[in-house]
Amino acid sequence: MSRQQGIEEMTYDPLAPAPFVTRSTFDGLDQRQRATLIKSGYRIVPDPKKVRPALSGNQIYRADWDKLDPMGRAEKIRDGWKLVD
């Protein structure tokens, strides 16, 4: 195999998954490390959202409770819903 063939095998494939780093990890790096990642072709992706576990029965998260209007809250209380933090 010649040197030229070796180079052709290592050409850029646009369909290959690009390496990535999450935003919080990237923000924790110093300027030199950030530059190295960017030059190496790393993509910066947003941090994954925290997934809340599924609730069972008549339960509601406090964040969702706070979004309800007074009538909605009264309805949940009347139906016996439990508040989960």
PDB file of N, CA, C and O in Angstrom:
ATOM      1  N   MET A   1       0.851  -1.178   0.000  1.00  0.00           N
ATOM      2  CA  MET A   1       0.000   0.000   0.000  1.00  0.00           C
ATOM      3  C   MET A   1       0.892   1.234   0.000  1.00  0.00           C
ATOM      4  O   MET A   1       1.806   1.350   0.816  1.00  0.00           O
ATOM      5  N   SER A   2       0.627   2.130  -0.895  1.00  0.00           N
ATOM      6  CA  SER A   2       1.437   3.345  -0.969  1.00  0.00           C
ATOM      7  C   SER A   2       0.945   4.368   0.036  1.00  0.00           C
ATOM      8  O   SER A   2      -0.131   4.237   0.619  1.00  0.00           O
ATOM      9  N   ARG A   3       1.746   5.366   0.217  1.00  0.00           N
ATOM     10  CA  ARG A   3       1.412   6.432   1.160  1.00  0.00           C
ATOM     11  C   ARG A   3       0.122   7.148   0.730  1.00  0.00           C
ATOM     12  O   ARG A   3      -0.693   7.515   1.576  1.00  0.00           O
ATOM     13  N   GLN A   4      -0.060   7.342  -0.560  1.00  0.00           N
ATOM     14  CA  GLN A   4      -1.247   8.024  -1.079  1.00  0.00           C
ATOM     15  C   GLN A   4      -2.520   7.249  -0.741  1.00  0.00           C
ATOM     16  O   GLN A   4      -3.530   7.865  -0.399  1.00  0.00           O
ATOM     17  N   GLN A   5      -2.504   5.939  -0.824  1.00  0.00           N
ATOM     18  CA  GLN A   5      -3.674   5.135  -0.501  1.00  0.00           C
ATOM     19  C   GLN A   5      -4.041   5.283   0.969  1.00  0.00           C
ATOM     20  O   GLN A   5      -5.224   5.335   1.307  1.00  0.00           O
ATOM     21  N   GLY A   6      -3.052   5.353   1.841  1.00  0.00           N
ATOM     22  CA  GLY A   6      -3.303   5.526   3.263  1.00  0.00           C
ATOM     23  C   GLY A   6      -4.003   6.837   3.560  1.00  0.00           C
ATOM     24  O   GLY A   6      -4.868   6.901   4.432  1.00  0.00           O
ATOM     25  N   ILE A   7      -3.637   7.869   2.848  1.00  0.00           N
ATOM     26  CA  ILE A   7      -4.249   9.185   3.042  1.00  0.00           C
ATOM     27  C   ILE A   7      -5.699   9.158   2.563  1.00  0.00           C
ATOM     28  O   ILE A   7      -6.572   9.729   3.216  1.00  0.00           O
ATOM     29  N   GLU A   8      -5.965   8.514   1.452  1.00  0.00           N
ATOM     30  CA  GLU A   8      -7.320   8.454   0.926  1.00  0.00           C
ATOM     31  C   GLU A   8      -8.268   7.725   1.872  1.00  0.00           C
ATOM     32  O   GLU A   8      -9.447   8.069   1.956  1.00  0.00           O
ATOM     33  N   GLU A   9      -7.765   6.729   2.579  1.00  0.00           N
ATOM     34  CA  GLU A   9      -8.613   5.981   3.489  1.00  0.00           C
ATOM     35  C   GLU A   9      -9.042   6.816   4.693  1.00  0.00           C
ATOM     36  O   GLU A   9     -10.035   6.493   5.345  1.00  0.00           O
ATOM     37  N   MET A  10      -8.317   7.866   4.990  1.00  0.00           N
ATOM     38  CA  MET A  10      -8.603   8.667   6.173  1.00  0.00           C
ATOM     39  C   MET A  10      -9.326   9.967   5.820  1.00  0.00           C
ATOM     40  O   MET A  10      -9.283  10.925   6.592  1.00  0.00           O
ATOM     41  N   THR A  11      -9.986  10.011   4.668  1.00  0.00           N
ATOM     42  CA  THR A  11     -10.696  11.231   4.294  1.00  0.00           C
ATOM     43  C   THR A  11     -11.890  11.458   5.208  1.00  0.00           C
ATOM     44  O   THR A  11     -12.386  10.532   5.850  1.00  0.00           O
ATOM     45  N   TYR A  12     -12.334  12.686   5.253  1.00  0.00           N
ATOM     46  CA  TYR A  12     -13.443  13.081   6.118  1.00  0.00           C
ATOM     47  C   TYR A  12     -14.749  12.482   5.608  1.00  0.00           C
ATOM     48  O   TYR A  12     -15.059  12.576   4.420  1.00  0.00           O
ATOM     49  N   ASP A  13     -15.497  11.879   6.490  1.00  0.00           N
ATOM     50  CA  ASP A  13     -16.801  11.321   6.157  1.00  0.00           C
ATOM     51  C   ASP A  13     -17.875  12.193   6.815  1.00  0.00           C
ATOM     52  O   ASP A  13     -18.028  12.144   8.036  1.00  0.00           O
ATOM     53  N   PRO A  14     -18.623  12.989   6.041  1.00  0.00           N
ATOM     54  CA  PRO A  14     -19.608  13.899   6.642  1.00  0.00           C
ATOM     55  C   PRO A  14     -20.757  13.176   7.340  1.00  0.00           C
ATOM     56  O   PRO A  14     -21.458  13.781   8.151  1.00  0.00           O
ATOM     57  N   LEU A  15     -20.961  11.893   7.039  1.00  0.00           N
ATOM     58  CA  LEU A  15     -22.053  11.158   7.671  1.00  0.00           C
ATOM     59  C   LEU A  15     -21.637  10.486   8.972  1.00  0.00           C
ATOM     60  O   LEU A  15     -22.485   9.992   9.715  1.00  0.00           O
ATOM     61  N   ALA A  16     -20.346  10.465   9.250  1.00  0.00           N
ATOM     62  CA  ALA A  16     -19.869   9.861  10.496  1.00  0.00           C
ATOM     63  C   ALA A  16     -20.271  10.764  11.664  1.00  0.00           C
ATOM     64  O   ALA A  16     -20.261  11.988  11.529  1.00  0.00           O
ATOM     65  N   PRO A  17     -20.619  10.178  12.792  1.00  0.00           N
ATOM     66  CA  PRO A  17     -20.991  11.011  13.944  1.00  0.00           C
ATOM     67  C   PRO A  17     -19.789  11.833  14.422  1.00  0.00           C
ATOM     68  O   PRO A  17     -18.689  11.312  14.602  1.00  0.00           O
ATOM     69  N   ALA A  18     -20.029  13.108  14.616  1.00  0.00           N
ATOM     70  CA  ALA A  18     -18.960  13.992  15.066  1.00  0.00           C
ATOM     71  C   ALA A  18     -18.780  13.857  16.569  1.00  0.00           C
ATOM     72  O   ALA A  18     -19.751  13.640  17.294  1.00  0.00           O
ATOM     73  N   PRO A  19     -17.549  13.982  17.041  1.00  0.00           N
ATOM     74  CA  PRO A  19     -17.356  13.969  18.490  1.00  0.00           C
ATOM     75  C   PRO A  19     -17.994  15.224  19.088  1.00  0.00           C
ATOM     76  O   PRO A  19     -18.077  16.264  18.435  1.00  0.00           O
ATOM     77  N   PHE A  20     -18.438  15.108  20.327  1.00  0.00           N
ATOM     78  CA  PHE A  20     -19.088  16.260  20.933  1.00  0.00           C
ATOM     79  C   PHE A  20     -18.696  16.379  22.407  1.00  0.00           C
ATOM     80  O   PHE A  20     -18.175  15.444  23.014  1.00  0.00           O
ATOM     81  N   VAL A  21     -18.963  17.543  22.946  1.00  0.00           N
ATOM     82  CA  VAL A  21     -18.753  17.814  24.358  1.00  0.00           C
ATOM     83  C   VAL A  21     -19.958  18.628  24.832  1.00  0.00           C
ATOM     84  O   VAL A  21     -20.455  19.487  24.105  1.00  0.00           O
ATOM     85  N   THR A  22     -20.426  18.355  26.055  1.00  0.00           N
ATOM     86  CA  THR A  22     -21.583  19.099  26.555  1.00  0.00           C
ATOM     87  C   THR A  22     -21.169  20.508  26.962  1.00  0.00           C
ATOM     88  O   THR A  22     -20.001  20.762  27.254  1.00  0.00           O
ATOM     89  N   ARG A  23     -22.118  21.403  26.977  1.00  0.00           N
ATOM     90  CA  ARG A  23     -21.858  22.804  27.292  1.00  0.00           C
ATOM     91  C   ARG A  23     -21.240  22.960  28.674  1.00  0.00           C
ATOM     92  O   ARG A  23     -20.292  23.728  28.831  1.00  0.00           O
ATOM     93  N   SER A  24     -21.745  22.258  29.673  1.00  0.00           N
ATOM     94  CA  SER A  24     -21.213  22.417  31.031  1.00  0.00           C
ATOM     95  C   SER A  24     -19.765  21.934  31.116  1.00  0.00           C
ATOM     96  O   SER A  24     -18.952  22.523  31.829  1.00  0.00           O
ATOM     97  N   THR A  25     -19.444  20.861  30.388  1.00  0.00           N
ATOM     98  CA  THR A  25     -18.068  20.374  30.373  1.00  0.00           C
ATOM     99  C   THR A  25     -17.169  21.388  29.681  1.00  0.00           C
ATOM    100  O   THR A  25     -16.079  21.691  30.166  1.00  0.00           O
ATOM    101  N   PHE A  26     -17.626  21.913  28.545  1.00  0.00           N
ATOM    102  CA  PHE A  26     -16.854  22.892  27.782  1.00  0.00           C
ATOM    103  C   PHE A  26     -16.589  24.143  28.616  1.00  0.00           C
ATOM    104  O   PHE A  26     -15.487  24.690  28.588  1.00  0.00           O
ATOM    105  N   ASP A  27     -17.599  24.596  29.357  1.00  0.00           N
ATOM    106  CA  ASP A  27     -17.438  25.800  30.180  1.00  0.00           C
ATOM    107  C   ASP A  27     -16.423  25.596  31.298  1.00  0.00           C
ATOM    108  O   ASP A  27     -15.835  26.567  31.774  1.00  0.00           O
ATOM    109  N   GLY A  28     -16.206  24.357  31.726  1.00  0.00           N
ATOM    110  CA  GLY A  28     -15.258  24.077  32.794  1.00  0.00           C
ATOM    111  C   GLY A  28     -13.813  23.968  32.334  1.00  0.00           C
ATOM    112  O   GLY A  28     -12.917  23.799  33.161  1.00  0.00           O
ATOM    113  N   LEU A  29     -13.569  24.062  31.034  1.00  0.00           N
ATOM    114  CA  LEU A  29     -12.212  23.934  30.503  1.00  0.00           C
ATOM    115  C   LEU A  29     -11.528  25.292  30.406  1.00  0.00           C
ATOM    116  O   LEU A  29     -12.186  26.330  30.339  1.00  0.00           O
ATOM    117  N   ASP A  30     -10.193  25.267  30.400  1.00  0.00           N
ATOM    118  CA  ASP A  30      -9.473  26.533  30.204  1.00  0.00           C
ATOM    119  C   ASP A  30      -9.416  26.847  28.701  1.00  0.00           C
ATOM    120  O   ASP A  30      -9.821  26.034  27.870  1.00  0.00           O
ATOM    121  N   GLN A  31      -8.912  28.028  28.374  1.00  0.00           N
ATOM    122  CA  GLN A  31      -8.950  28.512  27.000  1.00  0.00           C
ATOM    123  C   GLN A  31      -8.161  27.607  26.050  1.00  0.00           C
ATOM    124  O   GLN A  31      -8.587  27.383  24.917  1.00  0.00           O
ATOM    125  N   ARG A  32      -7.033  27.095  26.493  1.00  0.00           N
ATOM    126  CA  ARG A  32      -6.204  26.228  25.654  1.00  0.00           C
ATOM    127  C   ARG A  32      -6.926  24.920  25.329  1.00  0.00           C
ATOM    128  O   ARG A  32      -6.898  24.452  24.191  1.00  0.00           O
ATOM    129  N   GLN A  33      -7.572  24.336  26.340  1.00  0.00           N
ATOM    130  CA  GLN A  33      -8.305  23.085  26.123  1.00  0.00           C
ATOM    131  C   GLN A  33      -9.502  23.299  25.193  1.00  0.00           C
ATOM    132  O   GLN A  33      -9.808  22.450  24.356  1.00  0.00           O
ATOM    133  N   ARG A  34     -10.170  24.437  25.350  1.00  0.00           N
ATOM    134  CA  ARG A  34     -11.304  24.744  24.469  1.00  0.00           C
ATOM    135  C   ARG A  34     -10.850  24.856  23.021  1.00  0.00           C
ATOM    136  O   ARG A  34     -11.485  24.316  22.115  1.00  0.00           O
ATOM    137  N   ALA A  35      -9.742  25.566  22.815  1.00  0.00           N
ATOM    138  CA  ALA A  35      -9.217  25.741  21.459  1.00  0.00           C
ATOM    139  C   ALA A  35      -8.846  24.400  20.840  1.00  0.00           C
ATOM    140  O   ALA A  35      -9.088  24.174  19.655  1.00  0.00           O
ATOM    141  N   THR A  36      -8.262  23.516  21.631  1.00  0.00           N
ATOM    142  CA  THR A  36      -7.885  22.187  21.130  1.00  0.00           C
ATOM    143  C   THR A  36      -9.116  21.411  20.685  1.00  0.00           C
ATOM    144  O   THR A  36      -9.102  20.783  19.627  1.00  0.00           O
ATOM    145  N   LEU A  37     -10.177  21.446  21.476  1.00  0.00           N
ATOM    146  CA  LEU A  37     -11.396  20.732  21.105  1.00  0.00           C
ATOM    147  C   LEU A  37     -12.014  21.290  19.826  1.00  0.00           C
ATOM    148  O   LEU A  37     -12.437  20.535  18.950  1.00  0.00           O
ATOM    149  N   ILE A  38     -12.062  22.597  19.728  1.00  0.00           N
ATOM    150  CA  ILE A  38     -12.666  23.230  18.551  1.00  0.00           C
ATOM    151  C   ILE A  38     -11.853  22.898  17.305  1.00  0.00           C
ATOM    152  O   ILE A  38     -12.422  22.571  16.264  1.00  0.00           O
ATOM    153  N   LYS A  39     -10.528  22.978  17.404  1.00  0.00           N
ATOM    154  CA  LYS A  39      -9.672  22.650  16.256  1.00  0.00           C
ATOM    155  C   LYS A  39      -9.797  21.182  15.878  1.00  0.00           C
ATOM    156  O   LYS A  39      -9.620  20.827  14.713  1.00  0.00           O
ATOM    157  N   SER A  40     -10.096  20.338  16.835  1.00  0.00           N
ATOM    158  CA  SER A  40     -10.231  18.897  16.573  1.00  0.00           C
ATOM    159  C   SER A  40     -11.594  18.535  15.995  1.00  0.00           C
ATOM    160  O   SER A  40     -11.833  17.371  15.671  1.00  0.00           O
ATOM    161  N   GLY A  41     -12.486  19.502  15.861  1.00  0.00           N
ATOM    162  CA  GLY A  41     -13.781  19.254  15.236  1.00  0.00           C
ATOM    163  C   GLY A  41     -14.886  18.867  16.195  1.00  0.00           C
ATOM    164  O   GLY A  41     -15.932  18.379  15.766  1.00  0.00           O
ATOM    165  N   TYR A  42     -14.677  19.073  17.482  1.00  0.00           N
ATOM    166  CA  TYR A  42     -15.726  18.740  18.454  1.00  0.00           C
ATOM    167  C   TYR A  42     -16.878  19.719  18.333  1.00  0.00           C
ATOM    168  O   TYR A  42     -16.674  20.915  18.124  1.00  0.00           O
ATOM    169  N   ARG A  43     -18.093  19.198  18.467  1.00  0.00           N
ATOM    170  CA  ARG A  43     -19.281  20.040  18.508  1.00  0.00           C
ATOM    171  C   ARG A  43     -19.646  20.268  19.966  1.00  0.00           C
ATOM    172  O   ARG A  43     -19.446  19.393  20.809  1.00  0.00           O
ATOM    173  N   ILE A  44     -20.176  21.437  20.256  1.00  0.00           N
ATOM    174  CA  ILE A  44     -20.654  21.743  21.606  1.00  0.00           C
ATOM    175  C   ILE A  44     -22.163  21.549  21.579  1.00  0.00           C
ATOM    176  O   ILE A  44     -22.871  22.209  20.818  1.00  0.00           O
ATOM    177  N   VAL A  45     -22.646  20.639  22.414  1.00  0.00           N
ATOM    178  CA  VAL A  45     -24.076  20.334  22.449  1.00  0.00           C
ATOM    179  C   VAL A  45     -24.654  20.777  23.789  1.00  0.00           C
ATOM    180  O   VAL A  45     -23.936  20.816  24.788  1.00  0.00           O
ATOM    181  N   PRO A  46     -25.938  21.110  23.821  1.00  0.00           N
ATOM    182  CA  PRO A  46     -26.544  21.508  25.091  1.00  0.00           C
ATOM    183  C   PRO A  46     -26.559  20.336  26.076  1.00  0.00           C
ATOM    184  O   PRO A  46     -26.565  19.169  25.685  1.00  0.00           O
ATOM    185  N   ASP A  47     -26.563  20.682  27.348  1.00  0.00           N
ATOM    186  CA  ASP A  47     -26.640  19.648  28.377  1.00  0.00           C
ATOM    187  C   ASP A  47     -27.980  18.933  28.272  1.00  0.00           C
ATOM    188  O   ASP A  47     -28.998  19.562  27.982  1.00  0.00           O
ATOM    189  N   PRO A  48     -27.988  17.632  28.504  1.00  0.00           N
ATOM    190  CA  PRO A  48     -29.268  16.921  28.463  1.00  0.00           C
ATOM    191  C   PRO A  48     -30.180  17.409  29.583  1.00  0.00           C
ATOM    192  O   PRO A  48     -29.724  17.724  30.682  1.00  0.00           O
ATOM    193  N   LYS A  49     -31.448  17.465  29.290  1.00  0.00           N
ATOM    194  CA  LYS A  49     -32.405  17.899  30.303  1.00  0.00           C
ATOM    195  C   LYS A  49     -32.601  16.790  31.319  1.00  0.00           C
ATOM    196  O   LYS A  49     -32.595  15.605  30.985  1.00  0.00           O
ATOM    197  N   LYS A  50     -32.774  17.195  32.546  1.00  0.00           N
ATOM    198  CA  LYS A  50     -33.039  16.202  33.583  1.00  0.00           C
ATOM    199  C   LYS A  50     -34.451  15.653  33.368  1.00  0.00           C
ATOM    200  O   LYS A  50     -35.413  16.404  33.209  1.00  0.00           O
ATOM    201  N   VAL A  51     -34.542  14.360  33.368  1.00  0.00           N
ATOM    202  CA  VAL A  51     -35.837  13.709  33.171  1.00  0.00           C
ATOM    203  C   VAL A  51     -36.424  13.404  34.537  1.00  0.00           C
ATOM    204  O   VAL A  51     -35.811  12.740  35.372  1.00  0.00           O
ATOM    205  N   ARG A  52     -37.610  13.904  34.733  1.00  0.00           N
ATOM    206  CA  ARG A  52     -38.280  13.627  36.001  1.00  0.00           C
ATOM    207  C   ARG A  52     -38.878  12.236  35.947  1.00  0.00           C
ATOM    208  O   ARG A  52     -39.414  11.831  34.916  1.00  0.00           O
ATOM    209  N   PRO A  53     -38.794  11.502  37.041  1.00  0.00           N
ATOM    210  CA  PRO A  53     -39.391  10.163  37.035  1.00  0.00           C
ATOM    211  C   PRO A  53     -40.911  10.257  36.907  1.00  0.00           C
ATOM    212  O   PRO A  53     -41.530  11.232  37.333  1.00  0.00           O
ATOM    213  N   ALA A  54     -41.481   9.238  36.322  1.00  0.00           N
ATOM    214  CA  ALA A  54     -42.935   9.199  36.150  1.00  0.00           C
ATOM    215  C   ALA A  54     -43.615   9.093  37.515  1.00  0.00           C
ATOM    216  O   ALA A  54     -43.118   8.420  38.418  1.00  0.00           O
ATOM    217  N   LEU A  55     -44.721   9.745  37.647  1.00  0.00           N
ATOM    218  CA  LEU A  55     -45.467   9.712  38.896  1.00  0.00           C
ATOM    219  C   LEU A  55     -46.548   8.635  38.808  1.00  0.00           C
ATOM    220  O   LEU A  55     -47.035   8.295  37.730  1.00  0.00           O
ATOM    221  N   SER A  56     -46.894   8.124  39.959  1.00  0.00           N
ATOM    222  CA  SER A  56     -47.938   7.099  39.974  1.00  0.00           C
ATOM    223  C   SER A  56     -49.210   7.685  40.583  1.00  0.00           C
ATOM    224  O   SER A  56     -49.163   8.465  41.534  1.00  0.00           O
ATOM    225  N   GLY A  57     -50.324   7.297  40.020  1.00  0.00           N
ATOM    226  CA  GLY A  57     -51.605   7.727  40.574  1.00  0.00           C
ATOM    227  C   GLY A  57     -51.821   9.224  40.498  1.00  0.00           C
ATOM    228  O   GLY A  57     -51.408   9.878  39.540  1.00  0.00           O
ATOM    229  N   ASN A  58     -52.469   9.754  41.510  1.00  0.00           N
ATOM    230  CA  ASN A  58     -52.795  11.180  41.561  1.00  0.00           C
ATOM    231  C   ASN A  58     -51.682  11.960  42.245  1.00  0.00           C
ATOM    232  O   ASN A  58     -51.813  12.368  43.399  1.00  0.00           O
ATOM    233  N   GLN A  59     -50.596  12.162  41.529  1.00  0.00           N
ATOM    234  CA  GLN A  59     -49.474  12.947  42.044  1.00  0.00           C
ATOM    235  C   GLN A  59     -49.147  14.040  41.036  1.00  0.00           C
ATOM    236  O   GLN A  59     -49.352  13.874  39.834  1.00  0.00           O
ATOM    237  N   ILE A  60     -48.633  15.167  41.543  1.00  0.00           N
ATOM    238  CA  ILE A  60     -48.257  16.277  40.682  1.00  0.00           C
ATOM    239  C   ILE A  60     -46.986  16.912  41.236  1.00  0.00           C
ATOM    240  O   ILE A  60     -46.825  17.054  42.448  1.00  0.00           O
ATOM    241  N   TYR A  61     -46.092  17.287  40.336  1.00  0.00           N
ATOM    242  CA  TYR A  61     -44.852  17.952  40.751  1.00  0.00           C
ATOM    243  C   TYR A  61     -45.145  19.383  41.184  1.00  0.00           C
ATOM    244  O   TYR A  61     -46.063  20.023  40.672  1.00  0.00           O
ATOM    245  N   ARG A  62     -44.349  19.878  42.138  1.00  0.00           N
ATOM    246  CA  ARG A  62     -44.521  21.243  42.633  1.00  0.00           C
ATOM    247  C   ARG A  62     -44.397  22.255  41.497  1.00  0.00           C
ATOM    248  O   ARG A  62     -45.156  23.224  41.454  1.00  0.00           O
ATOM    249  N   ALA A  63     -43.458  22.049  40.580  1.00  0.00           N
ATOM    250  CA  ALA A  63     -43.285  22.986  39.468  1.00  0.00           C
ATOM    251  C   ALA A  63     -44.559  23.067  38.618  1.00  0.00           C
ATOM    252  O   ALA A  63     -44.932  24.143  38.151  1.00  0.00           O
ATOM    253  N   ASP A  64     -45.211  21.937  38.426  1.00  0.00           N
ATOM    254  CA  ASP A  64     -46.468  21.936  37.668  1.00  0.00           C
ATOM    255  C   ASP A  64     -47.607  22.538  38.493  1.00  0.00           C
ATOM    256  O   ASP A  64     -48.490  23.205  37.953  1.00  0.00           O
ATOM    257  N   TRP A  65     -47.578  22.295  39.802  1.00  0.00           N
ATOM    258  CA  TRP A  65     -48.581  22.844  40.718  1.00  0.00           C
ATOM    259  C   TRP A  65     -48.546  24.364  40.694  1.00  0.00           C
ATOM    260  O   TRP A  65     -49.588  25.021  40.674  1.00  0.00           O
ATOM    261  N   ASP A  66     -47.329  24.919  40.696  1.00  0.00           N
ATOM    262  CA  ASP A  66     -47.177  26.371  40.706  1.00  0.00           C
ATOM    263  C   ASP A  66     -47.723  27.024  39.436  1.00  0.00           C
ATOM    264  O   ASP A  66     -48.044  28.212  39.447  1.00  0.00           O
ATOM    265  N   LYS A  67     -47.831  26.280  38.366  1.00  0.00           N
ATOM    266  CA  LYS A  67     -48.354  26.816  37.100  1.00  0.00           C
ATOM    267  C   LYS A  67     -49.885  26.828  37.047  1.00  0.00           C
ATOM    268  O   LYS A  67     -50.480  27.476  36.186  1.00  0.00           O
ATOM    269  N   LEU A  68     -50.504  26.113  37.966  1.00  0.00           N
ATOM    270  CA  LEU A  68     -51.972  26.034  37.953  1.00  0.00           C
ATOM    271  C   LEU A  68     -52.597  27.304  38.504  1.00  0.00           C
ATOM    272  O   LEU A  68     -52.031  27.964  39.375  1.00  0.00           O
ATOM    273  N   ASP A  69     -53.764  27.634  37.986  1.00  0.00           N
ATOM    274  CA  ASP A  69     -54.513  28.755  38.539  1.00  0.00           C
ATOM    275  C   ASP A  69     -55.263  28.260  39.787  1.00  0.00           C
ATOM    276  O   ASP A  69     -55.337  27.052  40.011  1.00  0.00           O
ATOM    277  N   PRO A  70     -55.818  29.168  40.599  1.00  0.00           N
ATOM    278  CA  PRO A  70     -56.496  28.743  41.831  1.00  0.00           C
ATOM    279  C   PRO A  70     -57.602  27.716  41.606  1.00  0.00           C
ATOM    280  O   PRO A  70     -57.776  26.817  42.429  1.00  0.00           O
ATOM    281  N   MET A  71     -58.345  27.828  40.521  1.00  0.00           N
ATOM    282  CA  MET A  71     -59.405  26.852  40.246  1.00  0.00           C
ATOM    283  C   MET A  71     -58.811  25.471  39.951  1.00  0.00           C
ATOM    284  O   MET A  71     -59.351  24.452  40.381  1.00  0.00           O
ATOM    285  N   GLY A  72     -57.702  25.446  39.220  1.00  0.00           N
ATOM    286  CA  GLY A  72     -57.040  24.185  38.916  1.00  0.00           C
ATOM    287  C   GLY A  72     -56.500  23.521  40.169  1.00  0.00           C
ATOM    288  O   GLY A  72     -56.572  22.302  40.325  1.00  0.00           O
ATOM    289  N   ARG A  73     -55.953  24.346  41.066  1.00  0.00           N
ATOM    290  CA  ARG A  73     -55.450  23.816  42.341  1.00  0.00           C
ATOM    291  C   ARG A  73     -56.594  23.253  43.185  1.00  0.00           C
ATOM    292  O   ARG A  73     -56.480  22.176  43.772  1.00  0.00           O
ATOM    293  N   ALA A  74     -57.687  23.995  43.234  1.00  0.00           N
ATOM    294  CA  ALA A  74     -58.837  23.532  44.022  1.00  0.00           C
ATOM    295  C   ALA A  74     -59.354  22.194  43.492  1.00  0.00           C
ATOM    296  O   ALA A  74     -59.735  21.316  44.266  1.00  0.00           O
ATOM    297  N   GLU A  75     -59.362  22.050  42.199  1.00  0.00           N
ATOM    298  CA  GLU A  75     -59.813  20.798  41.584  1.00  0.00           C
ATOM    299  C   GLU A  75     -58.876  19.639  41.961  1.00  0.00           C
ATOM    300  O   GLU A  75     -59.338  18.541  42.272  1.00  0.00           O
ATOM    301  N   LYS A  76     -57.574  19.887  41.933  1.00  0.00           N
ATOM    302  CA  LYS A  76     -56.611  18.834  42.285  1.00  0.00           C
ATOM    303  C   LYS A  76     -56.756  18.446  43.758  1.00  0.00           C
ATOM    304  O   LYS A  76     -56.697  17.266  44.102  1.00  0.00           O
ATOM    305  N   ILE A  77     -56.946  19.448  44.627  1.00  0.00           N
ATOM    306  CA  ILE A  77     -57.109  19.167  46.056  1.00  0.00           C
ATOM    307  C   ILE A  77     -58.380  18.347  46.283  1.00  0.00           C
ATOM    308  O   ILE A  77     -58.374  17.372  47.034  1.00  0.00           O
ATOM    309  N   ARG A  78     -59.461  18.751  45.633  1.00  0.00           N
ATOM    310  CA  ARG A  78     -60.734  18.049  45.789  1.00  0.00           C
ATOM    311  C   ARG A  78     -60.632  16.589  45.329  1.00  0.00           C
ATOM    312  O   ARG A  78     -61.248  15.700  45.917  1.00  0.00           O
ATOM    313  N   ASP A  79     -59.844  16.353  44.269  1.00  0.00           N
ATOM    314  CA  ASP A  79     -59.692  14.996  43.730  1.00  0.00           C
ATOM    315  C   ASP A  79     -58.632  14.173  44.470  1.00  0.00           C
ATOM    316  O   ASP A  79     -58.378  13.023  44.111  1.00  0.00           O
ATOM    317  N   GLY A  80     -58.012  14.760  45.506  1.00  0.00           N
ATOM    318  CA  GLY A  80     -57.065  14.008  46.333  1.00  0.00           C
ATOM    319  C   GLY A  80     -55.667  13.871  45.768  1.00  0.00           C
ATOM    320  O   GLY A  80     -54.982  12.894  46.072  1.00  0.00           O
ATOM    321  N   TRP A  81     -55.219  14.817  44.956  1.00  0.00           N
ATOM    322  CA  TRP A  81     -53.866  14.753  44.387  1.00  0.00           C
ATOM    323  C   TRP A  81     -52.830  15.036  45.467  1.00  0.00           C
ATOM    324  O   TRP A  81     -53.074  15.825  46.380  1.00  0.00           O
ATOM    325  N   LYS A  82     -51.687  14.396  45.362  1.00  0.00           N
ATOM    326  CA  LYS A  82     -50.571  14.582  46.288  1.00  0.00           C
ATOM    327  C   LYS A  82     -49.478  15.395  45.608  1.00  0.00           C
ATOM    328  O   LYS A  82     -49.193  15.195  44.427  1.00  0.00           O
ATOM    329  N   LEU A  83     -48.869  16.306  46.349  1.00  0.00           N
ATOM    330  CA  LEU A  83     -47.809  17.164  45.836  1.00  0.00           C
ATOM    331  C   LEU A  83     -46.459  16.479  46.016  1.00  0.00           C
ATOM    332  O   LEU A  83     -46.151  15.994  47.105  1.00  0.00           O
ATOM    333  N   VAL A  84     -45.649  16.437  44.955  1.00  0.00           N
ATOM    334  CA  VAL A  84     -44.334  15.793  44.989  1.00  0.00           C
ATOM    335  C   VAL A  84     -43.286  16.838  44.641  1.00  0.00           C
ATOM    336  O   VAL A  84     -43.424  17.561  43.655  1.00  0.00           O
ATOM    337  N   ASP A  85     -42.235  16.917  45.457  1.00  0.00           N
ATOM    338  CA  ASP A  85     -41.147  17.872  45.167  1.00  0.00           C
ATOM    339  C   ASP A  85     -40.137  17.280  44.225  1.00  0.00           C
ATOM    340  O   ASP A  85     -39.159  17.940  43.873  1.00  0.00           O
TER     341      ASP A  85
END
